[in-house]
């Protein structure tokens, strides 16, 4: 069975640009979470979606947005990129959204120059 | 106070020894506890989860939970050089988000 798939794996953007990251959850999983991990830190929670509704939002600016589609895949959008947005962006899926174990994809490495 | 705290390490152990990784958390309502392993340049992968006080064993790995002390640990027996990685402790309450510690770097010397 396929795990969590993310695209693109690596990308370089310029300050001020916008980026869209994509994620497909494990088959049968209805919840997708997005995390940001900068070097030397643990993953920081950005969003969780379950059944196409936002169920939680972390302490990130409004430049960050996301959505979940009817097939449970998800997109994370970041506008007006800053140098500090350079990080590994992780998508995780779970069956539900309360108490369930989350499983990560390979991540999208974003470099902002 | 950070929600999930871990010693950043590095923790260095010789091959064949027991590695002990520790984690404390602040939310007494936390219900689910996880350990993830992350190799350099890779994404985190789940090693174990534990929900109840006590020990849970899976192969060379043992997770220990003490809710009264708000303490979680991971023991790795017969450590191998391939165990060298960053180990992330994660905690989930009754809500929606899993909160991660900053991770402990483990080096197993051959």
Backbone of each chain as ProteinMPNN parsed JSONL, in Angstrom:
{"seq_chain_A": "XXXXXXXXXXXXXXXXXXXXXXXXXXXXXXXXXXXXXXXXXXXXXXXXXXXXXXXXXXXXXXXXXXXXXXXXXXXXXXXXXXXXXXXXXXXXXXXXXXXXXXXXXXXXXXXXX", "coords_chain_A": {"N_chain_A": [[0.853, -1.197, 0.0], [0.429, 2.268, -0.741], [2.15, 4.856, 0.916], [2.004, 8.027, 2.604], [2.064, 10.513, 0.224], [3.954, 13.179, -1.113], [4.375, 16.235, -2.891], [6.063, 19.017, -4.461], [9.291, 17.354, -4.023], [11.611, 18.819, -3.606], [12.149, 22.314, -3.732], [12.932, 25.609, -4.9], [12.392, 28.91, -4.107], [11.822, 32.433, -4.592], [12.051, 35.251, -2.403], [8.944, 36.685, -1.505], [7.486, 35.362, -3.385], [4.934, 32.843, -4.1], [3.95, 29.614, -2.912], [2.816, 26.283, -3.509], [2.151, 23.296, -1.932], [1.665, 19.79, -2.136], [-0.274, 16.946, -1.07], [-1.05, 13.53, -0.615], [-2.997, 11.413, 1.278], [-2.602, 8.314, 3.175], [-4.338, 5.53, 1.879], [-7.718, 5.386, 2.792], [-7.407, 6.935, 5.012], [-8.668, 9.845, 6.562], [-7.865, 12.225, 7.548], [-5.629, 14.947, 7.375], [-2.603, 16.437, 8.283], [-0.47, 19.267, 8.538], [2.931, 20.103, 8.947], [5.709, 22.136, 9.901], [9.177, 21.929, 9.746], [12.078, 23.186, 10.914], [15.655, 23.329, 10.719], [17.183, 21.489, 13.268], [15.06, 21.58, 15.003], [11.946, 20.244, 16.324], [9.051, 19.007, 14.508], [6.654, 21.516, 13.782], [3.294, 22.244, 14.37], [1.014, 23.139, 11.84], [-1.544, 23.037, 10.409], [-4.603, 21.111, 10.705], [-6.745, 19.037, 8.868], [-9.893, 17.497, 8.55], [-12.204, 15.418, 7.087], [-12.533, 17.364, 5.125], [-12.758, 19.737, 6.46], [-11.3, 22.406, 8.337], [-9.732, 21.625, 11.297], [-7.946, 22.379, 13.12], [-5.511, 24.86, 13.898], [-2.217, 25.999, 13.906], [0.24, 28.222, 15.408], [0.779, 30.157, 13.171], [1.305, 32.645, 10.634], [-1.238, 34.411, 8.659], [-0.439, 34.136, 6.095], [-0.114, 31.548, 5.553], [-2.059, 28.945, 4.333], [-4.491, 26.364, 3.798], [-6.146, 23.53, 2.308], [-8.516, 20.843, 2.001], [-9.417, 18.268, -0.17], [-12.259, 16.566, -1.788], [-11.339, 13.94, -2.219], [-9.698, 13.584, -0.113], [-7.066, 14.406, -0.369], [-4.641, 17.064, 0.0], [-3.685, 20.523, 0.013], [-1.097, 22.827, 0.784], [-0.638, 26.203, 1.038], [1.58, 28.904, 0.777], [1.974, 32.268, 1.001], [3.678, 35.295, -0.105], [6.472, 34.725, 0.448], [9.026, 34.395, 2.919], [12.483, 34.539, 3.938], [12.716, 33.064, 6.249], [10.855, 31.098, 5.954], [11.99, 28.941, 4.877], [12.315, 25.541, 5.055], [11.599, 22.117, 6.034], [8.647, 20.809, 4.919], [6.133, 18.955, 6.186], [3.726, 16.509, 5.565], [1.161, 14.758, 7.171], [-0.813, 11.863, 7.703], [-3.83, 10.524, 9.123], [-6.233, 8.186, 10.462], [-8.573, 9.23, 11.774], [-9.125, 12.199, 13.638], [-8.767, 12.594, 16.336], [-6.673, 11.527, 18.738], [-5.495, 9.687, 17.105], [-2.733, 7.929, 15.601], [-0.256, 9.59, 13.721], [1.109, 9.527, 10.443], [3.938, 10.213, 8.557], [4.699, 11.763, 5.391], [7.34, 11.924, 2.89], [8.102, 14.516, 2.802], [8.478, 17.986, 1.824], [11.075, 19.895, 0.698], [11.687, 23.173, 1.133], [13.337, 25.94, -0.083], [13.962, 29.291, 0.371], [15.117, 32.039, -1.315]], "CA_chain_A": [[0.0, 0.0, 0.0], [1.186, 3.5, -0.794], [2.111, 5.681, 2.117], [1.689, 9.422, 2.347], [2.884, 11.035, -0.866], [4.039, 14.631, -1.147], [5.095, 16.817, -4.034], [7.324, 18.446, -4.937], [10.207, 16.973, -2.954], [12.498, 19.955, -3.378], [11.884, 23.483, -4.551], [13.577, 26.853, -4.531], [11.561, 30.055, -4.433], [12.364, 33.752, -4.27], [11.262, 36.024, -1.438], [7.77, 37.349, -2.045], [6.707, 34.456, -4.229], [3.952, 31.974, -3.469], [4.242, 28.203, -3.148], [1.766, 25.308, -3.188], [2.647, 21.954, -1.662], [0.56, 18.855, -2.263], [-0.179, 15.76, -0.228], [-2.089, 12.506, -0.693], [-2.882, 10.603, 2.486], [-2.71, 6.869, 3.076], [-5.682, 5.132, 1.48], [-8.599, 5.144, 3.937], [-7.229, 7.988, 6.023], [-9.496, 11.0, 6.252], [-7.297, 13.426, 8.162], [-4.3, 15.376, 6.939], [-1.998, 17.514, 9.067], [0.741, 19.867, 7.968], [3.93, 20.521, 9.915], [6.938, 22.783, 9.428], [10.335, 21.562, 10.567], [13.322, 23.871, 10.587], [16.836, 22.562, 11.139], [17.471, 21.443, 14.691], [13.835, 21.641, 15.8], [10.932, 19.258, 16.017], [7.971, 19.497, 13.634], [5.703, 22.464, 14.371], [1.971, 22.064, 13.796], [0.458, 24.263, 11.074], [-2.978, 22.832, 10.201], [-5.165, 19.788, 10.52], [-8.024, 18.944, 8.179], [-10.588, 16.217, 8.664], [-13.442, 15.478, 6.311], [-12.519, 18.597, 4.315], [-12.908, 20.914, 7.305], [-10.162, 22.736, 9.194], [-10.011, 21.215, 12.671], [-6.986, 23.001, 14.019], [-4.526, 25.743, 13.27], [-1.121, 26.347, 14.802], [0.598, 29.632, 15.518], [1.415, 30.589, 11.938], [0.608, 33.819, 10.086], [-2.284, 34.188, 7.666], [0.171, 33.815, 4.797], [-0.234, 30.101, 5.418], [-3.431, 28.473, 4.197], [-4.558, 24.988, 3.323], [-7.475, 23.015, 2.054], [-8.589, 19.407, 1.762], [-10.317, 17.988, -1.283], [-13.151, 15.432, -1.54], [-10.604, 12.662, -2.177], [-8.897, 13.702, 1.117], [-5.765, 15.018, -0.588], [-4.578, 18.398, 0.596], [-2.682, 21.488, -0.443], [-0.662, 23.882, 1.695], [-0.204, 27.384, 0.303], [2.271, 29.93, 1.542], [2.109, 33.485, 0.2], [4.666, 36.303, 0.311], [7.51, 33.94, 1.122], [10.138, 35.019, 3.625], [13.64, 33.653, 4.086], [12.461, 32.204, 7.394], [9.947, 30.004, 5.604], [12.805, 27.818, 4.413], [12.113, 24.459, 6.019], [10.992, 20.88, 5.54], [7.212, 20.811, 5.166], [5.72, 17.566, 6.337], [2.311, 16.166, 5.594], [0.92, 13.533, 7.922], [-2.199, 11.436, 7.631], [-4.334, 9.638, 10.165], [-7.587, 7.72, 10.174], [-9.477, 10.263, 12.24], [-8.323, 13.341, 14.051], [-8.556, 12.638, 17.77], [-5.983, 10.417, 19.357], [-4.914, 8.732, 16.164], [-1.335, 8.027, 15.219], [-0.034, 10.239, 12.431], [2.182, 8.945, 9.636], [4.47, 11.281, 7.727], [5.258, 11.59, 4.068], [8.768, 12.189, 2.79], [8.321, 15.943, 3.01], [8.858, 18.902, 0.742], [12.125, 20.798, 1.155], [11.512, 24.503, 0.533], [14.394, 26.929, 0.148], [13.595, 30.64, -0.073], [16.36, 32.815, -1.517]], "C_chain_A": [[0.884, 1.239, 0.0], [1.053, 4.224, 0.53], [1.645, 7.078, 1.762], [2.618, 9.937, 1.247], [2.802, 12.556, -0.902], [4.776, 15.079, -2.402], [5.048, 18.335, -3.935], [8.229, 18.075, -3.762], [11.173, 18.094, -2.613], [12.07, 21.116, -4.263], [12.584, 24.709, -3.981], [12.693, 28.0, -5.01], [12.271, 31.346, -4.022], [11.45, 34.432, -3.257], [10.104, 36.74, -2.129], [6.908, 36.472, -2.938], [5.731, 33.64, -3.396], [4.295, 30.522, -3.811], [3.027, 27.358, -2.758], [2.393, 23.933, -3.052], [1.461, 21.01, -1.624], [0.818, 17.573, -1.483], [-1.348, 14.825, -0.506], [-1.941, 11.589, 0.501], [-2.892, 9.111, 2.163], [-4.163, 6.52, 2.737], [-6.531, 4.785, 2.714], [-8.469, 6.166, 5.041], [-7.98, 9.239, 5.596], [-8.939, 12.307, 6.798], [-5.903, 13.694, 7.646], [-3.846, 16.523, 7.84], [-0.759, 18.004, 8.355], [1.637, 20.357, 9.097], [5.085, 21.203, 9.195], [8.08, 22.358, 10.336], [11.563, 22.324, 10.061], [14.472, 23.107, 11.226], [17.027, 22.644, 12.646], [16.249, 21.506, 15.593], [12.916, 20.485, 15.45], [9.879, 19.844, 15.09], [7.015, 20.406, 14.406], [4.382, 22.378, 13.617], [1.493, 23.312, 13.075], [-1.053, 24.149, 10.976], [-3.33, 21.362, 10.363], [-6.51, 19.916, 9.833], [-8.581, 17.544, 8.359], [-11.919, 16.358, 7.954], [-13.628, 16.855, 5.671], [-12.738, 19.855, 5.147], [-11.65, 21.139, 8.133], [-10.539, 22.433, 10.639], [-9.036, 21.84, 13.656], [-5.988, 23.82, 13.243], [-3.472, 26.071, 14.305], [-0.828, 27.837, 14.746], [1.415, 30.075, 14.308], [0.623, 31.757, 11.36], [-0.392, 33.437, 9.002], [-1.728, 33.932, 6.272], [0.09, 32.317, 4.51], [-1.709, 29.734, 5.328], [-3.406, 27.056, 3.646], [-5.998, 24.648, 2.99], [-7.385, 21.51, 1.834], [-9.687, 19.153, 0.732], [-11.2, 16.773, -0.978], [-12.448, 14.082, -1.508], [-9.616, 12.626, -1.013], [-7.466, 14.181, 0.885], [-5.809, 16.462, -0.106], [-3.5, 19.24, -0.069], [-2.375, 22.466, 0.676], [-0.136, 25.023, 0.824], [0.485, 28.357, 1.251], [2.49, 31.122, 0.606], [3.233, 34.367, 0.739], [5.811, 35.672, 1.077], [8.604, 34.811, 1.725], [11.284, 34.019, 3.713], [13.397, 32.635, 5.198], [11.481, 31.089, 7.129], [10.7, 28.804, 5.056], [12.776, 26.717, 5.466], [11.704, 23.204, 5.273], [9.513, 20.927, 5.905], [6.714, 19.38, 5.09], [4.207, 17.459, 6.32], [2.179, 14.848, 6.35], [-0.543, 13.149, 7.782], [-2.556, 10.54, 8.801], [-5.763, 9.26, 9.805], [-8.621, 8.787, 10.513], [-8.666, 11.451, 12.666], [-8.128, 13.417, 15.552], [-7.871, 11.362, 18.235], [-5.262, 9.493, 18.408], [-3.435, 8.99, 15.921], [-1.231, 8.706, 13.863], [1.197, 9.635, 11.758], [2.618, 9.995, 8.622], [4.803, 10.819, 6.316], [6.729, 11.953, 4.072], [9.104, 13.666, 2.937], [8.678, 16.693, 1.744], [9.876, 19.883, 1.302], [11.969, 22.11, 0.398], [12.69, 25.376, 0.92], [13.936, 28.251, -0.437], [14.865, 31.477, -0.143], [16.027, 34.281, -1.817]], "O_chain_A": [[1.935, 1.274, 0.64], [0.003, 4.212, 1.173], [0.977, 7.288, 0.75], [3.837, 9.798, 1.351], [1.731, 13.142, -0.743], [5.672, 14.398, -2.9], [4.096, 18.888, -3.383], [7.949, 18.452, -2.624], [11.513, 18.289, -1.446], [11.674, 20.916, -5.411], [12.799, 24.833, -2.776], [12.298, 28.049, -6.174], [13.197, 31.336, -3.211], [10.237, 34.219, -3.252], [10.268, 37.324, -3.2], [5.751, 36.791, -3.215], [5.701, 33.729, -2.168], [4.859, 30.24, -4.868], [2.309, 27.674, -1.81], [3.085, 23.464, -3.956], [0.384, 21.369, -1.146], [1.961, 17.17, -1.266], [-2.493, 15.264, -0.619], [-0.863, 11.036, 0.721], [-3.156, 8.705, 1.031], [-5.096, 7.141, 3.246], [-6.118, 3.998, 3.565], [-9.332, 6.254, 5.914], [-7.939, 9.643, 4.434], [-9.488, 13.377, 6.534], [-5.094, 12.778, 7.498], [-4.604, 17.452, 8.12], [-0.085, 17.247, 7.655], [1.17, 20.946, 10.072], [5.397, 20.895, 8.044], [7.961, 22.421, 11.56], [12.019, 22.127, 8.934], [14.273, 22.333, 12.163], [17.032, 23.73, 13.226], [16.382, 21.487, 16.817], [13.08, 19.831, 14.42], [9.826, 21.061, 14.908], [6.623, 20.105, 15.533], [4.35, 22.431, 12.388], [1.555, 24.413, 13.622], [-1.774, 25.05, 11.406], [-2.487, 20.482, 10.189], [-7.313, 20.788, 10.166], [-7.855, 16.55, 8.325], [-12.668, 17.305, 8.194], [-14.719, 17.424, 5.675], [-12.889, 20.94, 4.584], [-11.01, 20.186, 8.577], [-11.548, 22.928, 11.141], [-9.264, 21.834, 14.866], [-5.661, 23.523, 12.094], [-3.794, 26.386, 15.451], [-1.554, 28.608, 14.119], [2.612, 30.337, 14.423], [-0.586, 31.855, 11.568], [-0.399, 32.314, 8.497], [-2.471, 33.552, 5.368], [0.212, 31.883, 3.364], [-2.513, 30.166, 6.154], [-2.4, 26.615, 3.09], [-6.932, 25.371, 3.338], [-6.321, 20.974, 1.523], [-10.753, 19.766, 0.78], [-10.934, 16.033, -0.031], [-12.917, 13.165, -0.834], [-8.783, 11.723, -0.94], [-6.718, 14.349, 1.849], [-6.879, 17.01, 0.161], [-2.538, 18.722, -0.636], [-3.263, 22.883, 1.419], [0.722, 24.808, -0.032], [0.031, 28.595, 2.37], [3.114, 30.991, -0.447], [3.678, 34.21, 1.876], [6.086, 36.042, 2.219], [9.042, 35.803, 1.143], [11.083, 32.812, 3.58], [13.822, 31.484, 5.098], [11.286, 30.22, 7.978], [10.1, 27.76, 4.8], [13.162, 26.928, 6.616], [11.492, 23.215, 4.061], [9.168, 21.071, 7.078], [6.854, 18.697, 4.075], [3.504, 18.225, 6.979], [2.991, 13.938, 6.182], [-1.415, 14.017, 7.748], [-1.697, 9.884, 9.39], [-6.414, 9.9, 8.978], [-9.426, 9.192, 9.675], [-7.599, 11.694, 12.101], [-7.36, 14.265, 16.006], [-8.422, 10.266, 18.134], [-4.507, 8.618, 18.833], [-2.956, 10.119, 16.022], [-2.023, 8.431, 12.961], [2.18, 9.285, 12.41], [1.797, 10.587, 7.923], [5.138, 9.658, 6.078], [7.303, 12.253, 5.12], [10.258, 14.024, 3.17], [9.113, 16.119, 0.745], [9.593, 20.612, 2.252], [12.103, 22.153, -0.825], [13.002, 25.534, 2.101], [13.565, 28.324, -1.608], [15.594, 31.606, 0.84], [16.933, 35.091, -2.017]]}, "seq_chain_B": "XXXXXXXXXXXXXXXXXXXXXXXXXXXXXXXXXXXXXXXXXXXXXXXXXXXXXXXXXXXXXXXXXXXXXXXXXXXXXXXXXXXXXXXXXXXXXXXXXXXXXXXXXXXXXX", "coords_chain_B": {"N_chain_B": [[7.525, 27.458, 29.616], [8.225, 24.637, 27.685], [6.007, 22.586, 25.768], [6.593, 19.901, 25.225], [9.45, 18.406, 26.257], [12.782, 17.563, 25.568], [16.07, 16.271, 26.031], [18.578, 17.633, 24.075], [20.865, 16.342, 23.405], [24.133, 15.6, 21.941], [23.509, 12.094, 22.559], [25.686, 9.61, 23.256], [26.457, 6.276, 22.763], [28.046, 3.066, 23.152], [28.217, 0.442, 20.689], [25.898, -2.188, 21.114], [25.154, -1.495, 23.658], [22.653, -0.213, 26.01], [20.488, 2.316, 25.05], [19.047, 5.174, 26.444], [16.378, 7.244, 26.245], [14.755, 10.24, 27.037], [11.765, 12.086, 27.962], [9.678, 14.795, 28.812], [6.409, 16.13, 29.515], [3.977, 18.779, 29.456], [1.17, 18.99, 29.552], [-1.275, 17.693, 31.478], [-3.513, 16.436, 30.602], [-2.844, 14.91, 28.443], [-3.039, 12.105, 26.279], [-2.059, 10.259, 24.446], [1.007, 8.908, 23.362], [4.044, 9.108, 21.6], [6.879, 7.81, 19.843], [9.16, 8.834, 17.443], [11.52, 8.211, 14.875], [14.097, 9.916, 13.221], [16.107, 10.081, 10.54], [18.978, 11.82, 9.312], [18.132, 14.302, 7.032], [15.829, 13.041, 6.294], [12.286, 12.185, 6.656], [10.276, 11.997, 9.689], [9.756, 8.756, 11.159], [7.437, 6.484, 12.506], [8.101, 4.801, 15.534], [7.087, 3.683, 17.937], [4.042, 3.636, 19.878], [2.337, 4.582, 22.88], [-0.18, 4.252, 25.295], [-0.986, 3.699, 27.884], [-0.045, 3.716, 31.376], [3.114, 2.338, 32.281], [5.127, -0.237, 30.798], [5.901, -0.865, 27.365], [6.792, -3.159, 24.987], [8.603, -3.697, 21.982], [10.267, -5.605, 20.037], [13.6, -4.61, 19.994], [13.011, -2.297, 21.24], [11.661, -0.44, 23.972], [9.022, 1.297, 25.298], [8.249, 3.537, 27.913], [5.887, 4.767, 30.178], [4.874, 7.219, 32.462], [2.375, 8.699, 33.785], [1.762, 10.138, 36.062], [4.131, 11.392, 36.718], [4.482, 12.703, 34.405], [6.072, 11.792, 32.26], [7.924, 10.247, 29.719], [9.679, 7.568, 28.254], [12.163, 6.047, 26.119], [13.706, 3.045, 25.547], [16.443, 1.571, 23.993], [17.595, -1.451, 23.282], [20.648, -3.393, 22.877], [22.029, -1.597, 21.1], [22.625, -0.425, 17.781], [24.84, 0.756, 15.176], [23.185, 1.625, 13.116], [21.047, 2.653, 14.453], [21.631, 5.223, 14.967], [20.425, 8.394, 14.99], [17.967, 11.053, 15.088], [15.716, 11.195, 17.734], [12.361, 11.674, 18.183], [10.059, 12.747, 20.528], [6.573, 12.649, 20.94], [3.357, 14.016, 21.697], [-0.097, 13.691, 22.327], [-3.164, 15.199, 23.062], [-6.608, 15.247, 23.941], [-7.438, 16.424, 21.702], [-6.776, 17.752, 18.502], [-4.129, 18.025, 17.626], [-0.793, 16.791, 17.284], [1.944, 17.162, 19.32], [5.333, 17.916, 19.156], [8.556, 17.221, 20.573], [11.861, 18.725, 20.522], [13.659, 16.833, 19.893], [16.139, 14.231, 20.41], [19.471, 13.682, 19.694], [21.043, 10.726, 18.81], [23.991, 8.864, 18.941], [25.504, 5.932, 17.981], [28.307, 4.199, 18.658], [30.49, 2.26, 16.753]], "CA_chain_B": [[7.793, 26.018, 29.623], [7.867, 23.978, 26.448], [4.984, 21.565, 25.97], [7.279, 18.617, 25.23], [10.867, 18.697, 26.411], [13.757, 16.49, 25.424], [17.48, 16.649, 26.031], [18.95, 17.652, 22.655], [22.014, 15.481, 23.184], [23.986, 14.207, 21.52], [23.713, 10.969, 23.446], [26.607, 8.703, 22.593], [26.551, 4.981, 23.43], [28.775, 2.085, 22.344], [27.424, -0.61, 20.067], [25.52, -3.253, 22.031], [24.688, -0.94, 24.932], [21.27, 0.269, 26.07], [20.317, 3.769, 24.938], [17.87, 5.61, 27.185], [15.949, 8.563, 25.773], [13.737, 10.703, 27.967], [10.879, 13.146, 27.49], [8.646, 15.23, 29.75], [5.381, 16.919, 28.857], [3.361, 19.698, 30.407], [-0.286, 18.884, 29.606], [-1.688, 16.492, 32.213], [-4.599, 15.789, 29.875], [-2.332, 14.163, 27.3], [-3.56, 10.735, 26.297], [-1.337, 9.38, 23.529], [2.431, 9.254, 23.383], [4.662, 8.49, 20.436], [8.296, 8.007, 19.535], [9.508, 8.804, 16.033], [12.943, 8.251, 14.549], [14.336, 10.734, 12.037], [17.463, 10.088, 10.029], [19.357, 13.111, 8.742], [17.626, 14.553, 5.687], [14.621, 12.241, 6.036], [11.12, 12.539, 7.464], [10.129, 11.138, 10.875], [9.03, 7.504, 11.007], [6.92, 6.027, 13.79], [8.702, 3.615, 16.137], [6.169, 3.097, 18.896], [3.113, 4.494, 20.592], [1.923, 4.025, 24.162], [-1.325, 4.989, 25.825], [-1.227, 3.396, 29.296], [1.12, 3.68, 32.253], [3.851, 1.086, 32.303], [6.079, -0.511, 29.729], [5.439, -1.525, 26.145], [7.983, -3.636, 24.307], [8.49, -4.088, 20.569], [11.618, -5.944, 19.593], [14.654, -4.024, 20.838], [12.516, -1.026, 21.772], [10.694, -0.421, 25.055], [8.525, 2.613, 25.696], [7.794, 3.578, 29.294], [5.046, 5.927, 30.424], [4.484, 7.502, 33.834], [1.521, 9.885, 33.659], [1.831, 10.933, 37.299], [5.346, 12.203, 36.62], [4.449, 13.332, 33.076], [7.39, 11.351, 31.79], [7.933, 9.151, 28.745], [11.043, 7.219, 27.878], [12.377, 5.014, 25.108], [14.929, 2.291, 25.719], [16.862, 0.802, 22.832], [18.556, -2.471, 23.715], [21.59, -3.856, 21.851], [22.085, -0.493, 20.135], [23.4, -0.639, 16.575], [25.167, 2.015, 14.49], [22.037, 2.044, 12.299], [20.103, 3.359, 15.317], [22.054, 6.623, 15.07], [19.374, 9.23, 14.399], [17.295, 11.912, 16.061], [14.494, 10.564, 18.222], [11.37, 12.69, 18.515], [8.949, 12.395, 21.407], [5.369, 13.381, 20.536], [2.281, 13.87, 22.669], [-1.394, 14.116, 21.812], [-4.217, 15.267, 24.056], [-7.888, 14.808, 23.404], [-7.767, 17.252, 20.551], [-6.447, 17.468, 17.118], [-2.757, 18.147, 17.169], [0.301, 16.078, 17.913], [2.985, 18.126, 19.656], [6.633, 17.266, 19.13], [9.73, 17.8, 21.186], [12.904, 19.108, 19.564], [14.403, 15.635, 19.511], [17.437, 13.89, 20.986], [20.353, 13.024, 18.735], [21.703, 9.532, 19.336], [25.101, 8.299, 18.177], [25.937, 4.61, 18.437], [29.68, 4.032, 18.172], [30.847, 0.871, 16.432]], "C_chain_B": [[7.329, 25.406, 28.302], [6.875, 22.869, 26.743], [5.575, 20.164, 26.039], [8.773, 18.915, 25.254], [11.703, 17.434, 26.298], [15.151, 17.06, 25.526], [17.976, 16.55, 24.585], [20.121, 16.719, 22.349], [23.194, 16.276, 22.629], [24.241, 13.204, 22.648], [24.557, 9.962, 22.696], [26.71, 7.414, 23.401], [27.355, 4.023, 22.559], [27.816, 1.043, 21.772], [27.153, -1.728, 21.071], [24.988, -2.772, 23.367], [23.206, -0.581, 24.858], [21.276, 1.797, 25.983], [19.008, 4.142, 25.617], [17.542, 7.046, 26.798], [14.743, 9.002, 26.606], [12.982, 11.915, 27.435], [9.92, 13.508, 28.611], [7.649, 16.104, 29.006], [4.603, 17.703, 29.885], [1.854, 19.504, 30.567], [-0.714, 17.58, 30.281], [-2.822, 15.757, 31.518], [-4.142, 14.974, 28.682], [-2.688, 12.695, 27.419], [-2.745, 9.761, 25.455], [0.094, 9.872, 23.41], [3.151, 8.439, 22.322], [6.165, 8.743, 20.428], [8.496, 7.842, 18.036], [11.025, 8.853, 15.899], [13.106, 9.042, 13.252], [15.812, 10.686, 11.682], [17.716, 11.429, 9.355], [18.844, 13.239, 7.313], [16.372, 13.791, 5.326], [13.473, 12.724, 6.906], [11.02, 11.597, 8.66], [9.347, 9.863, 10.546], [8.642, 7.003, 12.395], [7.666, 4.777, 14.263], [7.679, 2.916, 17.014], [5.163, 4.125, 19.368], [2.727, 3.792, 21.883], [0.819, 4.893, 24.727], [-1.471, 4.836, 27.334], [0.066, 3.43, 30.083], [1.786, 2.313, 32.206], [4.78, 0.981, 31.114], [5.374, -1.163, 28.548], [6.672, -1.877, 25.331], [7.666, -4.009, 22.862], [9.899, -4.339, 20.061], [12.659, -5.37, 20.531], [14.211, -2.736, 21.528], [11.522, -1.248, 22.916], [10.317, 1.018, 25.352], [7.991, 2.517, 27.117], [7.026, 4.881, 29.509], [4.712, 6.032, 31.902], [3.689, 8.803, 33.806], [1.583, 10.759, 34.906], [3.029, 11.871, 37.273], [5.437, 12.936, 35.292], [5.765, 13.054, 32.35], [7.212, 10.16, 30.854], [9.381, 8.834, 28.419], [11.032, 6.147, 26.807], [13.716, 4.363, 25.386], [15.196, 1.512, 24.44], [17.932, -0.172, 23.307], [19.438, -2.883, 22.549], [21.707, -2.819, 20.731], [23.034, -0.813, 18.981], [23.748, 0.702, 15.936], [24.011, 2.536, 13.642], [20.952, 2.722, 13.127], [20.472, 4.841, 15.465], [21.096, 7.501, 14.282], [18.916, 10.22, 15.454], [15.971, 11.264, 16.434], [13.556, 11.647, 18.747], [10.29, 12.099, 19.41], [7.752, 13.24, 20.995], [4.214, 13.026, 21.465], [0.984, 14.393, 22.055], [-2.408, 14.103, 22.947], [-5.504, 14.752, 23.464], [-8.267, 15.516, 22.127], [-7.109, 16.797, 19.276], [-4.957, 17.43, 16.804], [-1.798, 17.292, 17.986], [1.44, 17.068, 18.099], [4.307, 17.384, 19.805], [7.653, 18.006, 19.989], [10.767, 18.098, 20.107], [13.773, 17.93, 19.152], [15.722, 15.476, 20.244], [18.265, 13.177, 19.931], [21.085, 11.881, 19.42], [22.803, 9.103, 18.385], [25.476, 6.955, 18.798], [27.293, 4.332, 17.806], [29.988, 2.575, 17.95], [32.125, 0.462, 17.16]], "O_chain_B": [[6.201, 25.623, 27.86], [6.889, 22.28, 27.824], [5.116, 19.332, 26.821], [9.293, 19.596, 24.371], [11.372, 16.388, 26.855], [15.388, 18.207, 25.149], [17.816, 15.513, 23.941], [20.35, 16.349, 21.198], [23.262, 17.491, 22.818], [25.053, 13.427, 23.546], [24.179, 9.511, 21.615], [27.016, 7.452, 24.593], [27.345, 4.16, 21.336], [26.739, 0.805, 22.319], [28.054, -2.163, 21.788], [24.428, -3.559, 24.13], [22.589, -0.637, 23.794], [21.972, 2.475, 26.738], [17.98, 3.502, 25.392], [18.349, 7.952, 27.006], [13.824, 8.218, 26.843], [13.474, 12.661, 26.589], [9.402, 12.623, 29.291], [7.982, 16.736, 28.004], [4.571, 17.334, 31.059], [1.309, 19.826, 31.623], [-0.536, 16.497, 29.723], [-3.072, 14.587, 31.806], [-4.971, 14.402, 27.974], [-2.648, 12.113, 28.503], [-2.744, 8.561, 25.727], [0.361, 11.073, 23.364], [2.907, 7.244, 22.161], [6.649, 9.753, 20.939], [8.067, 6.855, 17.438], [11.716, 9.463, 16.715], [12.344, 8.858, 12.303], [16.66, 11.184, 12.423], [16.788, 12.089, 8.887], [19.101, 12.37, 6.479], [15.894, 13.871, 4.195], [13.658, 13.566, 7.785], [11.612, 10.517, 8.65], [8.401, 9.888, 9.758], [9.426, 7.09, 13.34], [7.842, 3.821, 13.507], [7.427, 1.72, 16.865], [5.395, 5.33, 19.275], [2.78, 2.566, 21.976], [0.875, 6.12, 24.647], [-2.008, 5.721, 27.999], [1.144, 3.203, 29.534], [1.126, 1.279, 32.106], [5.166, 1.98, 30.508], [4.399, -1.899, 28.701], [7.493, -1.014, 25.021], [6.606, -4.559, 22.562], [10.625, -3.411, 19.703], [12.61, -5.614, 21.736], [14.963, -2.158, 22.313], [10.658, -2.123, 22.845], [11.178, 1.855, 25.622], [7.354, 1.529, 27.481], [7.456, 5.951, 29.079], [4.313, 5.048, 32.525], [4.27, 9.888, 33.804], [1.469, 11.982, 34.817], [2.953, 13.004, 37.747], [6.37, 13.71, 35.074], [6.458, 13.964, 31.896], [6.476, 9.215, 31.137], [10.213, 9.736, 28.321], [10.044, 5.44, 26.61], [14.742, 5.039, 25.453], [14.301, 0.88, 23.879], [19.033, 0.23, 23.684], [19.053, -2.751, 21.387], [21.506, -3.135, 19.558], [24.102, -1.393, 19.178], [23.03, 1.683, 16.131], [23.866, 3.745, 13.465], [20.028, 3.31, 12.564], [19.702, 5.619, 16.028], [20.97, 7.37, 13.064], [19.419, 10.223, 16.578], [15.204, 10.841, 15.569], [13.91, 12.426, 19.632], [9.685, 11.077, 19.083], [7.904, 14.432, 20.728], [4.105, 11.901, 21.951], [0.975, 15.406, 21.355], [-2.507, 13.132, 23.698], [-5.485, 13.903, 22.572], [-9.31, 15.232, 21.539], [-6.922, 15.607, 19.027], [-4.564, 16.848, 15.793], [-1.964, 17.098, 19.19], [1.854, 17.734, 17.151], [4.39, 16.362, 20.486], [7.624, 19.23, 20.115], [10.578, 17.769, 18.936], [14.529, 18.013, 18.184], [16.345, 16.458, 20.647], [17.822, 12.19, 19.342], [21.675, 12.059, 20.486], [22.588, 8.991, 17.178], [25.734, 6.865, 19.999], [27.419, 4.24, 16.584], [29.781, 1.743, 18.834], [32.582, -0.672, 17.014]]}, "name": "protein", "num_of_chains": 2, "seq": "XXXXXXXXXXXXXXXXXXXXXXXXXXXXXXXXXXXXXXXXXXXXXXXXXXXXXXXXXXXXXXXXXXXXXXXXXXXXXXXXXXXXXXXXXXXXXXXXXXXXXXXXXXXXXXXXXXXXXXXXXXXXXXXXXXXXXXXXXXXXXXXXXXXXXXXXXXXXXXXXXXXXXXXXXXXXXXXXXXXXXXXXXXXXXXXXXXXXXXXXXXXXXXXXXXXXXXXXXXXXXXX"}
